[in-house]
């Protein structure tokens, strides 16, 4: 992808793309770029972007030389002062030679090797002597260029009747053709003072809405058409293209004008002409079917406001519900974590107490795996001490009585066997005998 930036010269709205050559530029940065007339100073209007994101243009992009330095800004300021002086001198020379021309603007190149004068005139002007006089004053290359009245407005700038800056001096890249037919299509007054811009030509904004009007005009009836309405037959007096409504003078009530939607009428004759021969108006019941459920502007506004309020309430309720659910989920997660942190002691307290059994009778494997601390703890519970673990004699554990059944006897045998296996050295268990 080819990287590029947009640069604007002077106060004109037209922008030009240049190759930044790896230089990162931001809008508002002063740049020195290469043009067909040499080096020029411009202001970056759009930062680095790829070719697909920008407008496709043919040809090779000219490069950006560098960002403007402090010396470059001093040169630009000096050229602006030179332009003011050249403008004053040129006006004096024009009056001296008696030429019918109006000086519009003066531009001095960044390198100072050329001065360009823009002027307007109703006809052709022989300014050869004027060029010689100016060259004798400034001792540089002089160029005079005749422009149109629209170009004059673009160079000078200003505010339109809408209160905004001129379109041509702010964002329009090029002038588009505007005709009086566009004003007729949009049902505008043909008064030149109302449809003309400051430059005296037709306003460029007439072009903006022309496509929309042309699309609406495809389904809109024509003026003076003979139509059928829900209240009877009549003739169209006016057409509101944007609202898609027409005003009709009914044959039964010629002194009253009624407004209908385009969908409520049936065109019998399009445009001016004679009334169709042998036409018979349909009965009122059939014409009433053309009427649609129309409502007054107040009712329509009230309905739209109610629908908007209902949609807003639904949206707020949904957002509030989501927030409440998220808060509940966070509280539930915190509670679950706290329960998991304190769950083991609570479960240990809730477990029923185990029956008293001789030490090591039911869990020999746990004593084997538990380590020294667990063994000492169990020895203590069995009535022994640390000296018993080192081979000293200790009191024998109570033996089950014969009357308790064979199951308890077998339990006693397992306990003696386990104690015998735990005793290191192969001797008898310490402190007891069969």
Secondary structure in CASP SS format (residue, H / E / C, confidence):
PFRMAT SS
TARGET T0000
AUTHOR 0000-0000-0000
METHOD secondary structure of the structure
MODEL  1
X C 1.00
X C 1.00
X E 1.00
X E 1.00
X E 1.00
X E 1.00
X E 1.00
X E 1.00
X C 1.00
X C 1.00
X C 1.00
X C 1.00
X C 1.00
X C 1.00
X E 1.00
X E 1.00
X E 1.00
X E 1.00
X E 1.00
X C 1.00
X C 1.00
X C 1.00
X C 1.00
X C 1.00
X C 1.00
X C 1.00
X C 1.00
X C 1.00
X C 1.00
X E 1.00
X E 1.00
X E 1.00
X E 1.00
X E 1.00
X E 1.00
X C 1.00
X C 1.00
X E 1.00
X E 1.00
X E 1.00
X E 1.00
X E 1.00
X E 1.00
X E 1.00
X E 1.00
X E 1.00
X E 1.00
X E 1.00
X E 1.00
X E 1.00
X C 1.00
X C 1.00
X C 1.00
X C 1.00
X C 1.00
X C 1.00
X C 1.00
X C 1.00
X C 1.00
X C 1.00
X C 1.00
X C 1.00
X E 1.00
X E 1.00
X E 1.00
X E 1.00
X E 1.00
X C 1.00
X C 1.00
X H 1.00
X H 1.00
X H 1.00
X H 1.00
X H 1.00
X H 1.00
X H 1.00
X H 1.00
X H 1.00
X H 1.00
X H 1.00
X H 1.00
X H 1.00
X H 1.00
X H 1.00
X H 1.00
X H 1.00
X H 1.00
X H 1.00
X H 1.00
X H 1.00
X H 1.00
X H 1.00
X H 1.00
X H 1.00
X H 1.00
X H 1.00
X H 1.00
X C 1.00
X C 1.00
X C 1.00
X C 1.00
X E 1.00
X E 1.00
X E 1.00
X E 1.00
X E 1.00
X E 1.00
X E 1.00
X C 1.00
X C 1.00
X C 1.00
X C 1.00
X C 1.00
X E 1.00
X E 1.00
X E 1.00
X E 1.00
X E 1.00
X E 1.00
X E 1.00
X C 1.00
X C 1.00
X C 1.00
X C 1.00
X C 1.00
X C 1.00
X C 1.00
X H 1.00
X H 1.00
X H 1.00
X H 1.00
X H 1.00
X H 1.00
X H 1.00
X H 1.00
X H 1.00
X H 1.00
X H 1.00
X C 1.00
X C 1.00
X E 1.00
X E 1.00
X E 1.00
X E 1.00
X E 1.00
X E 1.00
X C 1.00
X C 1.00
X H 1.00
X H 1.00
X H 1.00
X H 1.00
X H 1.00
X H 1.00
X H 1.00
X H 1.00
X C 1.00
X C 1.00
X E 1.00
X C 1.00
X C 1.00
X C 1.00
X C 1.00
X C 1.00
X E 1.00
X C 1.00
X H 1.00
X H 1.00
X H 1.00
X H 1.00
X C 1.00
X C 1.00
X C 1.00
X C 1.00
X C 1.00
X C 1.00
X C 1.00
X C 1.00
X C 1.00
X H 1.00
X H 1.00
X H 1.00
X H 1.00
X H 1.00
X H 1.00
X C 1.00
X C 1.00
X C 1.00
X C 1.00
X C 1.00
X C 1.00
X H 1.00
X H 1.00
X H 1.00
X H 1.00
X E 1.00
X C 1.00
X C 1.00
X C 1.00
X C 1.00
X C 1.00
X E 1.00
X C 1.00
X H 1.00
X H 1.00
X H 1.00
X H 1.00
X C 1.00
X C 1.00
X H 1.00
X H 1.00
X H 1.00
X H 1.00
X H 1.00
X H 1.00
X H 1.00
X H 1.00
X C 1.00
X C 1.00
X C 1.00
X C 1.00
X C 1.00
X C 1.00
X C 1.00
X C 1.00
X E 1.00
X E 1.00
X E 1.00
X E 1.00
X C 1.00
X C 1.00
X E 1.00
X E 1.00
X E 1.00
X E 1.00
X E 1.00
X E 1.00
X E 1.00
X E 1.00
X E 1.00
X C 1.00
X C 1.00
X C 1.00
X C 1.00
X E 1.00
X E 1.00
X E 1.00
X E 1.00
X E 1.00
X E 1.00
X C 1.00
X C 1.00
X C 1.00
X C 1.00
X C 1.00
X C 1.00
X E 1.00
X E 1.00
X E 1.00
X E 1.00
X E 1.00
X H 1.00
X H 1.00
X H 1.00
X C 1.00
X E 1.00
X E 1.00
X E 1.00
X E 1.00
X C 1.00
X C 1.00
X C 1.00
X C 1.00
X C 1.00
X C 1.00
X C 1.00
X C 1.00
X C 1.00
X C 1.00
X C 1.00
X C 1.00
X C 1.00
X C 1.00
X H 1.00
X H 1.00
X H 1.00
X H 1.00
X H 1.00
X C 1.00
X C 1.00
X C 1.00
X C 1.00
X C 1.00
X C 1.00
X C 1.00
X C 1.00
X H 1.00
X H 1.00
X H 1.00
X H 1.00
X H 1.00
X H 1.00
X H 1.00
X H 1.00
X H 1.00
X H 1.00
X H 1.00
X H 1.00
X H 1.00
X H 1.00
X H 1.00
X H 1.00
X H 1.00
X H 1.00
X H 1.00
X H 1.00
X H 1.00
X H 1.00
X H 1.00
X H 1.00
X H 1.00
X H 1.00
X H 1.00
X H 1.00
X H 1.00
X H 1.00
X H 1.00
X H 1.00
X H 1.00
X H 1.00
X H 1.00
X H 1.00
X H 1.00
X H 1.00
X H 1.00
X H 1.00
X H 1.00
X H 1.00
X H 1.00
X H 1.00
X H 1.00
X H 1.00
X H 1.00
X H 1.00
X H 1.00
X H 1.00
X H 1.00
X H 1.00
X H 1.00
X H 1.00
X C 1.00
X C 1.00
X C 1.00
X C 1.00
X C 1.00
X C 1.00
X C 1.00
X C 1.00
X C 1.00
X C 1.00
X C 1.00
X C 1.00
X C 1.00
X H 1.00
X H 1.00
X H 1.00
X H 1.00
X H 1.00
X H 1.00
X H 1.00
X C 1.00
X H 1.00
X H 1.00
X H 1.00
X H 1.00
X H 1.00
X H 1.00
X H 1.00
X H 1.00
X H 1.00
X H 1.00
X C 1.00
X C 1.00
X C 1.00
X C 1.00
X H 1.00
X H 1.00
X H 1.00
X H 1.00
X C 1.00
X C 1.00
X C 1.00
X C 1.00
X C 1.00
X C 1.00
X C 1.00
X C 1.00
X C 1.00
X C 1.00
X C 1.00
X C 1.00
X H 1.00
X H 1.00
X H 1.00
X C 1.00
X H 1.00
X H 1.00
X H 1.00
X H 1.00
X H 1.00
X H 1.00
X H 1.00
X H 1.00
X H 1.00
X H 1.00
X H 1.00
X H 1.00
X H 1.00
X H 1.00
X H 1.00
X H 1.00
X H 1.00
X C 1.00
X C 1.00
X C 1.00
X C 1.00
X C 1.00
X C 1.00
X C 1.00
X C 1.00
X C 1.00
X C 1.00
X C 1.00
X C 1.00
END
